Amino acid sequence: MTELNFAEQFRNKAGVRRMKRSNLRIDMTPMVDLGFLLISFFIFATQVSKPVVTNLYMPHDGDSTKIADSKSLTILLSRDDEIFYYYGNMIDALKNKQVYKTSYDEMTGLGNVIRQKQIDLQQNKIDKKELIVLIKPAKESLYKNLVNVLDKMLVNDVTRYAIVNPEKDEENFLKEAN
């Protein structure tokens, strides 16, 4: 509320009339109450974001699972942000020189490779969800590269992928490639 106090005119000793200055006092209590009501409303009305955790499924010890060559894509992560990929098994890919180098680019690199493989599966009347991607980071590869590849799995809707250690042939290939 606003309170204005007007004092009466008075005379000073010399007989000159002067106005006494008025005191202006604004009561801020309603404004503070409104501020606290708004703050409490936004605290209760907004939802605090919850951290999202990715489930990590680890395989059981025992025999390995055989994967059809037509449904598999293997990604090799090397040092210096290099990435290689091949389809099927490594021995056949090396014999036929079908181990390819690509980049992390979504449109022309790894994202495009994944989408092309999914299209190939659909053309062969296989559901694109059947694609199995094996991610094999070398010891020299960086953690950020693995995270980038996992992001590509999420973006391209790949539901079956595994992070495994590279085999001897793959390690030798990566050493020779560098």
C-alpha positions as CSV (number, residue, x, y, z in Angstrom):
1,M,0.0,0.0,0.0
2,T,1.1,3.5,-0.6
3,E,1.1,6.0,2.2
4,L,1.5,9.7,1.5
5,N,2.0,12.1,4.4
6,F,1.4,15.7,3.7
7,A,2.5,18.1,6.4
8,E,0.9,21.5,6.8
9,Q,2.6,24.5,5.7
10,F,4.5,26.3,8.4
11,R,6.3,29.5,8.9
12,N,9.9,29.8,9.7
13,K,11.4,32.6,11.8
14,A,11.7,35.0,8.9
15,G,8.0,34.8,8.1
16,V,8.7,33.0,4.8
17,R,6.3,30.2,4.1
18,R,7.8,26.9,3.1
19,M,6.3,23.5,2.3
20,K,7.5,20.6,4.4
21,R,8.6,17.8,2.1
22,S,6.2,14.9,2.0
23,N,7.4,11.4,3.0
24,L,6.6,8.7,0.5
25,R,6.5,5.2,1.9
26,I,5.6,2.2,-0.2
27,D,4.7,-1.0,1.6
28,M,6.5,-3.9,-0.2
29,T,5.0,-6.7,1.8
30,P,2.4,-7.7,-0.9
31,M,5.1,-7.6,-3.6
32,V,7.4,-9.9,-1.5
33,D,4.5,-12.3,-0.8
34,L,3.8,-12.5,-4.5
35,G,7.4,-13.2,-5.3
36,F,7.6,-16.0,-2.9
37,L,4.3,-17.4,-4.2
38,L,5.7,-17.4,-7.8
39,I,9.0,-19.0,-6.7
40,S,7.2,-21.8,-4.8
41,F,4.8,-22.3,-7.7
42,F,7.7,-22.8,-10.2
43,I,9.5,-25.1,-7.8
44,F,6.5,-27.4,-7.4
45,A,5.3,-27.1,-11.0
46,T,8.5,-27.9,-12.8
47,Q,9.8,-31.5,-13.0
48,V,13.4,-32.0,-12.1
49,S,15.1,-33.8,-14.9
50,K,16.1,-37.3,-13.9
51,P,19.5,-38.7,-15.2
52,V,19.1,-41.3,-17.8
53,V,21.1,-44.5,-17.4
54,T,21.9,-46.9,-20.2
55,N,21.5,-50.6,-19.3
56,L,24.6,-52.6,-19.8
57,Y,24.0,-56.3,-20.5
58,M,27.1,-58.4,-20.1
59,P,27.3,-61.9,-21.7
60,H,27.5,-65.0,-19.6
61,D,30.7,-67.1,-19.6
62,G,30.6,-69.9,-22.0
63,D,30.4,-70.6,-25.7
64,S,30.2,-67.7,-28.1
65,T,27.1,-67.0,-30.1
66,K,27.4,-67.5,-33.9
67,I,26.2,-64.5,-35.9
68,A,25.2,-64.8,-39.6
69,D,27.6,-62.9,-41.8
70,S,24.7,-61.3,-43.6
71,K,23.5,-59.7,-40.4
72,S,26.7,-58.5,-38.9
73,L,28.8,-55.3,-39.1
74,T,32.1,-55.1,-37.2
75,I,33.5,-51.7,-36.3
76,L,37.2,-51.4,-35.4
77,L,38.3,-48.4,-33.4
78,S,42.0,-47.4,-33.8
79,R,44.1,-44.6,-32.4
80,D,44.2,-41.2,-34.0
81,D,40.4,-41.2,-34.3
82,E,40.5,-43.8,-37.1
83,I,37.7,-46.1,-37.6
84,F,37.5,-49.2,-39.8
85,Y,34.5,-51.5,-40.6
86,Y,33.8,-54.8,-42.4
87,Y,30.9,-57.1,-43.0
88,G,30.9,-60.8,-42.0
89,N,34.1,-62.3,-40.7
90,M,37.6,-60.8,-40.6
91,I,39.5,-63.5,-42.5
92,D,37.2,-63.2,-45.5
93,A,37.2,-59.5,-45.4
94,L,41.0,-59.3,-45.3
95,K,41.3,-61.8,-48.2
96,N,38.9,-59.8,-50.3
97,K,40.3,-56.5,-49.2
98,Q,36.9,-55.5,-47.8
99,V,38.0,-53.7,-44.7
100,Y,37.0,-50.1,-45.2
101,K,38.1,-46.8,-43.5
102,T,35.4,-44.3,-42.6
103,S,34.8,-41.2,-40.4
104,Y,32.5,-40.4,-37.5
105,D,30.3,-38.2,-39.7
106,E,26.6,-38.9,-39.5
107,M,25.8,-38.2,-43.1
108,T,28.8,-39.6,-45.0
109,G,30.7,-41.7,-42.4
110,L,29.7,-44.4,-39.9
111,G,26.0,-43.3,-39.7
112,N,25.7,-43.8,-43.5
113,V,27.4,-47.2,-43.3
114,I,24.9,-48.3,-40.7
115,R,21.9,-47.1,-42.6
116,Q,23.1,-48.7,-45.8
117,K,23.5,-52.0,-44.0
118,Q,20.0,-51.7,-42.6
119,I,18.6,-51.0,-46.1
120,D,20.5,-54.0,-47.5
121,L,18.9,-56.2,-44.8
122,Q,15.4,-54.9,-45.7
123,Q,16.0,-55.6,-49.3
124,N,16.8,-59.2,-48.4
125,K,13.5,-59.3,-46.5
126,I,15.2,-59.3,-43.1
127,D,14.1,-56.9,-40.4
128,K,16.5,-54.0,-39.9
129,K,16.4,-54.8,-36.2
130,E,18.2,-58.0,-36.9
131,L,21.5,-56.1,-37.6
132,I,24.2,-57.0,-35.0
133,V,27.0,-54.6,-34.7
134,L,30.3,-55.6,-33.0
135,I,32.3,-52.7,-31.7
136,K,35.9,-53.6,-31.1
137,P,38.0,-50.8,-29.6
138,A,41.8,-51.2,-29.7
139,K,43.8,-50.5,-26.6
140,E,45.1,-47.3,-28.2
141,S,41.6,-46.0,-29.1
142,L,40.1,-43.1,-27.1
143,Y,37.1,-43.4,-24.9
144,K,35.3,-40.5,-26.7
145,N,35.5,-42.6,-29.9
146,L,33.6,-45.4,-28.2
147,V,31.0,-43.0,-27.0
148,N,30.7,-41.5,-30.5
149,V,30.0,-45.0,-31.9
150,L,27.5,-45.7,-29.2
151,D,25.7,-42.5,-30.1
152,K,25.6,-43.7,-33.7
153,M,23.9,-46.9,-32.5
154,L,21.3,-44.8,-30.7
155,V,20.7,-42.3,-33.5
156,N,20.3,-45.1,-36.1
157,D,18.1,-47.3,-34.0
158,V,20.5,-50.2,-33.7
159,T,19.2,-52.4,-30.9
160,R,21.7,-55.2,-31.0
161,Y,25.3,-54.3,-30.5
162,A,28.2,-55.5,-28.4
163,I,31.5,-54.1,-27.2
164,V,34.1,-56.9,-27.5
165,N,37.9,-57.2,-27.6
166,P,39.5,-57.3,-31.0
167,E,40.9,-60.7,-32.1
168,K,44.5,-61.2,-33.0
169,D,43.9,-60.8,-36.7
170,E,42.1,-57.5,-36.1
171,E,44.8,-56.2,-33.7
172,N,47.5,-57.0,-36.4
173,F,45.4,-55.2,-39.0
174,L,45.1,-52.1,-36.8
175,K,48.9,-52.1,-36.1
176,E,49.6,-52.3,-39.8
177,A,47.0,-49.6,-40.7
178,N,48.8,-47.2,-38.4
